Amino acid sequence: MKNFKSKVFNYLEETYLIKLNSEQLNALNIINKQLLDLYSKINIVKSLFFKPSGIYIHGPVGVGKSILMEAISKVLKKKLSMFHFNDFITNLQQTKSLKNKTTIINKVTKDKIVIIDELQINNLADAILIFNFLTESKKKKIFIIFTSNRSPKNLYKSIINKRFVSNLKSYLNSNFRVIEFKSTTDYRLINEMGDCFFFSNPRDNYKQQDVLIKKICITKLTPNKVLKNSDLTFKSNNSKRIIDSSFKKICGANFGVIEYKQIVKKFNFIIIRNIPILNEEKKDLIARFITLIDHIYDEKKFLSISSNYGIDKIFKANTKKFEYKRTYSRLIEMGSKVYISKFFKNL
């Protein structure tokens, strides 16, 4: 833990050219103090009765929660595990027995510090998995940091088993230091957009994305199977690690977290064409699109999208309206000149 805060500062300045704002700095100070207590009591006193608390950071999209967690994970990479919530819940869902809580926690991590970014709960089954994880991690003295766009009291609502949901929220409030980021400024939205991310001219969308593909890969893309357990083919080039797909094909397929994760791991350049108006009739496609964008963003891959509509005019649904705010924010960041320059300076 030596020079922990200064290393976080240095990482953010060197990687993103940014300095912590007051809310990020306050959260980092609290985390630093908690981790100092954690390591001093576990490593020196070795108290069997010490139960490390957790930290729950919540606030609007784009206010600096995730980037702070990224910096912390890079500084403490040998001492913690960091998960985006989608990957984390998938790990829990794949556990064979929910009764075997030790199996659940061992499958996720062997570390004493766990960061879970973008916590969201959309169904009772996931809520039960989270609660099982929390109770077992407390027994094993694991320190957990959550980030979320929702406060604990607004994390999940259900007309079924209201008592359980209430107990989960009470557990979070009782065992976690809750920190709210009150800023309403989405820093991603102030980025200057690049010219090879979003194409919205119906007359030449395809042509412009074809030109972009040629900058990345001179060789013509060919149809290939990209997933072992799917017969669907996508235009791609494995050597240049580029995939080209219509929105209808990549988001209309019966893909979930696992499939999108595999695709994003395999390709560095992802081209998605012809995104339609995302209305209520396309709620399944919206959910898949959100999941896909989460993985592309988390893995820091290049994305180009096209539509006959402006990027701020695409989403027209009520379903996933709250979650899509984060997706829109991330799309803007991935389309910024700063983000794109990391891929194209060597082309």
Phi and psi in degrees as a GROMACS rama.xvg file:
@    title "Ramachandran Plot"
@    xaxis  label "Phi"
@    yaxis  label "Psi"
@TYPE xy
-66.2116  130.576  LYS-2
56.9573  31.5142  ASN-3
-57.1536  -51.7494  PHE-4
-64.6317  -43.341  LYS-5
-64.0915  -33.7114  SER-6
-68.4335  -36.8236  LYS-7
-64.5696  -45.2177  VAL-8
-56.229  -48.5916  PHE-9
-62.2207  -40.8019  ASN-10
-61.3025  -46.2277  TYR-11
-66.7417  -38.7753  LEU-12
-70.4192  -41.5803  GLU-13
-75.0937  -35.2164  GLU-14
-87.4018  -41.2386  THR-15
-121.257  -1.51986  TYR-16
59.0379  36.4374  LEU-17
-125.909  156.885  ILE-18
-115.951  151.6  LYS-19
-65.8412  138.603  LEU-20
-83.5367  -179.937  ASN-21
-63.7532  -37.3226  SER-22
-70.8841  -41.671  GLU-23
-63.9043  -42.0349  GLN-24
-63.7768  -41.4068  LEU-25
-61.4597  -44.6694  ASN-26
-63.3976  -41.7474  ALA-27
-64.1506  -39.0212  LEU-28
-63.0113  -41.9203  ASN-29
-65.6483  -44.916  ILE-30
-61.6825  -42.8182  ILE-31
-59.7757  -45.0514  ASN-32
-64.8038  -42.3619  LYS-33
-63.9434  -41.4972  GLN-34
-70.2653  -35.1735  LEU-35
-62.4176  -43.472  LEU-36
-63.4295  -41.9211  ASP-37
-59.5569  -50.6049  LEU-38
-73.2879  -33.7551  TYR-39
-68.6285  -38.816  SER-40
-78.5708  -34.1418  LYS-41
-79.8253  -43.0007  ILE-42
-85.589  -28.5667  ASN-43
-103.036  -59.4347  ILE-44
-77.0722  -33.0711  VAL-45
53.0794  47.1241  LYS-46
-74.6342  128.745  SER-47
-71.724  -15.3093  LEU-48
-100.33  -1.99814  PHE-49
-74.3009  126.49  PHE-50
-122.444  99.645  LYS-51
-62.918  138.711  PRO-52
-83.2402  178.828  SER-53
-120.949  175.164  GLY-54
-127.324  134.741  ILE-55
-122.777  110.268  TYR-56
-106.595  126.198  ILE-57
-134.714  156.91  HIS-58
167.096  174.108  GLY-59
-61.4094  169.612  PRO-60
-69.2464  148.253  VAL-61
73.7254  17.2185  GLY-62
-99.3325  4.40119  VAL-63
107.239  15.645  GLY-64
-73.4689  -51.7887  LYS-65
-66.2331  -38.941  SER-66
-68.612  -31.7488  ILE-67
-67.6795  -41.655  LEU-68
-64.6656  -38  MET-69
-60.4477  -44.9428  GLU-70
-62.8873  -43.0807  ALA-71
-62.5261  -42.0682  ILE-72
-66.4009  -34.1269  SER-73
-70.3838  -38.094  LYS-74
-71.249  -38.9045  VAL-75
-107.642  31.583  LEU-76
-57.4874  -26.986  LYS-77
-88.879  -3.58022  LYS-78
-117.653  -2.83806  LYS-79
-147.045  169.604  LEU-80
-121.146  138.683  SER-81
-122.87  133.664  MET-82
-129.408  141.136  PHE-83
-74.991  147.726  HIS-84
-56.6729  -37.871  PHE-85
-57.9134  -44.7994  ASN-86
-68.4062  -39.4894  ASP-87
-62.5634  -48.4795  PHE-88
-69.7501  -30.8625  ILE-89
-63.511  -41.2602  THR-90
-58.7729  -43.0333  ASN-91
-68.6525  -39.9315  LEU-92
-64.958  -29.0089  GLN-93
-80.5259  -9.25682  GLN-94
-65.0156  132.455  THR-95
-67.4943  -38.0805  LYS-96
-126.83  118.151  SER-97
-71.2253  -20.1935  LEU-98
-73.0672  -27.4224  LYS-99
-87.3601  84.6265  ASN-100
-66.7327  -30.4259  LYS-101
-62.4669  -38.9564  THR-102
-62.1752  -41.4405  THR-103
-58.9627  -51.5382  ILE-104
-73.331  -34.2724  ILE-105
-69.2695  -30.2134  ASN-106
-68.6127  -34.2067  LYS-107
-82.131  -46.0057  VAL-108
-160.316  152.486  THR-109
-114.222  4.8876  LYS-110
-89.5932  168.071  ASP-111
-97.2966  -5.23724  LYS-112
-130.211  130.346  ILE-113
-131.195  129.031  VAL-114
-107.021  128.173  ILE-115
-121.108  108.719  ILE-116
-92.6471  142.437  ASP-117
64.3942  46.81  GLU-118
-59.4758  130.684  LEU-119
-151.234  142.972  GLN-120
-126.968  122.1  ILE-121
-113.345  -5.1611  ASN-122
-154.353  163.671  ASN-123
-66.7758  -35.4798  LEU-124
-60.8652  -43.755  ALA-125
-67.3544  -35.8883  ASP-126
-61.6576  -40.491  ALA-127
-65.2318  -42.8693  ILE-128
-60.8174  -43.2823  LEU-129
-63.1892  -44.0273  ILE-130
-64.8312  -40.4971  PHE-131
-60.4424  -43.0102  ASN-132
-62.0952  -43.8799  PHE-133
-63.0852  -45.6585  LEU-134
-66.7584  -38.3814  THR-135
-73.5233  -37.5553  GLU-136
-66.2361  -31.4518  SER-137
-65.8558  -40.6912  LYS-138
-62.084  -36.0369  LYS-139
-90.4579  8.88976  LYS-140
57.3092  45.7988  LYS-141
-95.863  131.008  ILE-142
-89.7175  124.496  PHE-143
-117.469  135.241  ILE-144
-117.28  119.143  ILE-145
-102.485  144.912  PHE-146
-121.537  149.058  THR-147
-158.418  156.081  SER-148
-83.3933  -8.94101  ASN-149
-118.18  146.967  ARG-150
-73.0317  162.345  SER-151
-53.9699  -39.4379  PRO-152
-71.0742  -21.9126  LYS-153
-108.682  11.5437  ASN-154
-63.9274  -42.4157  LEU-155
-155.149  136.557  TYR-156
-124.304  139.05  LYS-157
-150.635  141.075  SER-158
-84.8837  -10.2396  ILE-159
-101.836  135.744  ILE-160
52.2442  55.6069  ASN-161
-61.3329  -32.7134  LYS-162
-64.2469  -42.4144  ARG-163
-62.7498  -45.8052  PHE-164
-60.5336  -41.235  VAL-165
-63.4247  -39.476  SER-166
-65.1083  -38.633  ASN-167
-62.2608  -46.4029  LEU-168
-65.4676  -38.6237  LYS-169
-64.5941  -38.5096  SER-170
-61.0907  -45.8672  TYR-171
-62.549  -43.6398  LEU-172
-67.5631  -31.8021  ASN-173
-82.8441  -31.603  SER-174
-108.088  -4.92675  ASN-175
-123.485  141.164  PHE-176
-78.3005  114.376  ARG-177
-91.0917  124.44  VAL-178
-120.495  126.517  ILE-179
-105.51  129.378  GLU-180
-90.5977  113.846  PHE-181
-93.8246  -8.51885  LYS-182
-60.4498  142.807  SER-183
-107.712  6.68916  THR-184
-87.7684  118.987  THR-185
-89.2857  104.751  ASP-186
-65.5826  -22.8948  TYR-187
-67.1479  -30.559  ARG-188
-76.2393  -9.47161  LEU-189
-93.2294  -0.874259  ILE-190
-69.177  142.982  ASN-191
-79.0889  127.877  GLU-192
-73.8474  143.563  MET-193
-84.1389  178.776  GLY-194
-108.406  12.0889  ASP-195
-131.711  27.8748  CYS-196
-108.226  -59.0288  PHE-197
-118.043  124.765  PHE-198
-116.015  125.68  PHE-199
-132.316  22.9128  SER-200
-101.162  109.04  ASN-201
-54.5365  -26.7574  PRO-202
-75.2322  -30.9955  ARG-203
-136.72  22.691  ASP-204
-55.0809  -50.6234  ASN-205
-63.7418  -42.5248  TYR-206
-61.3645  -44.9874  LYS-207
-65.453  -40.7563  GLN-208
-70.5564  -31.6352  GLN-209
-63.3582  -41.8881  ASP-210
-61.9752  -42.8296  VAL-211
-59.9288  -44.3683  LEU-212
-61.1047  -38.8241  ILE-213
-66.34  -27.9244  LYS-214
-67.3245  -32.3267  LYS-215
-86.3079  -41.3125  ILE-216
-143.111  110.301  CYS-217
-65.678  -38.1732  ILE-218
-68.1695  140.166  THR-219
-65.7298  137.666  LYS-220
-73.6657  145.997  LEU-221
-126.623  153.807  THR-222
-65.1069  129.29  PRO-223
-143.684  149.944  ASN-224
-74.219  130.135  LYS-225
-110.106  -9.9187  VAL-226
-126.629  138.159  LEU-227
-63.1584  -36.3411  LYS-228
-101.101  22.1878  ASN-229
-139.707  139.121  SER-230
-88.3071  -2.8315  ASP-231
-64.6497  138.909  LEU-232
-111.966  147.918  THR-233
-131.765  145.319  PHE-234
-63.0429  126.318  LYS-235
-159.801  167.959  SER-236
-141.781  112.536  ASN-237
-69.0342  -35.4012  ASN-238
-67.5905  -37.3193  SER-239
-92.8688  -4.1987  LYS-240
55.7856  52.604  ARG-241
-126.751  139.644  ILE-242
-129.58  140.589  ILE-243
-127.879  121.738  ASP-244
-147.434  151.086  SER-245
-73.4523  155.3  SER-246
-60.0181  -42.6783  PHE-247
-58.3636  -37.6331  LYS-248
-76.9799  -47.7153  LYS-249
-78.4444  -28.0347  ILE-250
-102.774  -12.9444  CYS-251
-86.7961  -17.821  GLY-252
-69.7834  157.179  ALA-253
-81.2791  63.3458  ASN-254
-101.7  152.552  PHE-255
-130.228  -159.851  GLY-256
-55.4531  -45.1109  VAL-257
-63.8919  -46.6245  ILE-258
-65.1551  -44.578  GLU-259
-66.9187  -35.4992  TYR-260
-62.6457  -42.4805  LYS-261
-63.803  -42.3864  GLN-262
-62.585  -46.9445  ILE-263
-68.1314  -35.4061  VAL-264
-64.1744  -34.3686  LYS-265
-79.8473  -32.0687  LYS-266
-119.134  140.941  PHE-267
-93.5855  -25.6492  ASN-268
-120.941  120.741  PHE-269
-122.871  120.197  ILE-270
-110.415  124.393  ILE-271
-122.817  124.332  ILE-272
-109.932  148.55  ARG-273
59.3095  58.6818  ASN-274
-74.5917  124.47  ILE-275
-83.2474  -179.186  PRO-276
-65.0662  126.956  ILE-277
-92.7037  89.5012  LEU-278
-102.07  -175.952  ASN-279
-61.4498  -28.5771  GLU-280
-68.4166  -15.9734  GLU-281
-110.585  32.3726  LYS-282
-63.0753  -32.1513  LYS-283
-67.8098  -40.6197  ASP-284
-66.8678  -36.3658  LEU-285
-61.8653  -44.8793  ILE-286
-61.2881  -40.9775  ALA-287
-69.2489  -40.1144  ARG-288
-61.4929  -43.5946  PHE-289
-60.3677  -45.0041  ILE-290
-62.7213  -44.5413  THR-291
-60.8432  -46.8417  LEU-292
-63.4063  -38.0344  ILE-293
-57.1073  -45.3962  ASP-294
-69.0631  -41.2821  HIS-295
-61.7995  -42.538  ILE-296
-66.7094  -45.9638  TYR-297
-63.8516  -34.7333  ASP-298
-88.8984  -0.294262  GLU-299
57.0997  46.7385  LYS-300
-95.4147  163.836  LYS-301
-85.0104  138.621  PHE-302
-133.269  133.73  LEU-303
-124.872  132.684  SER-304
-128.682  154.328  ILE-305
-135.67  153.808  SER-306
-160.768  158.945  SER-307
-82.6363  1.74276  ASN-308
-127.107  154.57  TYR-309
-61.3358  152.113  GLY-310
-60.8276  -28.6063  ILE-311
-89.0581  3.5181  ASP-312
-113.957  -0.631768  LYS-313
-71.671  -44.9684  ILE-314
-87.1524  121.621  PHE-315
-132.64  18.1455  LYS-316
-99.9893  163.302  ALA-317
-94.0142  -34.7452  ASN-318
-63.915  135.012  THR-319
62.5522  20.9275  LYS-320
-61.7554  -41.6226  LYS-321
-65.8266  -46.2976  PHE-322
-66.0769  -32.5973  GLU-323
-69.4368  -22.3626  TYR-324
-57.908  -40.3915  LYS-325
-68.1094  -40.4783  ARG-326
-61.2368  -46.8934  THR-327
-60.3924  -43.8188  TYR-328
-59.6021  -42.6582  SER-329
-70.2476  -35.9251  ARG-330
-60.7779  -42.696  LEU-331
-62.6757  -42.6567  ILE-332
-64.3524  -42.8406  GLU-333
-69.4031  -16.3434  MET-334
-96.4123  0.865684  GLY-335
-74.2983  155.332  SER-336
-60.5582  -37.5083  LYS-337
-63.596  -44.6785  VAL-338
-67.563  -47.5983  TYR-339
-64.7618  -34.357  ILE-340
-61.487  -23.9299  SER-341
-68.2649  -21.9702  LYS-342
-98.1644  -32.9649  PHE-343
-100.863  -3.81934  PHE-344
-69.2751  -23.7115  LYS-345
-104.436  2.9497  ASN-346
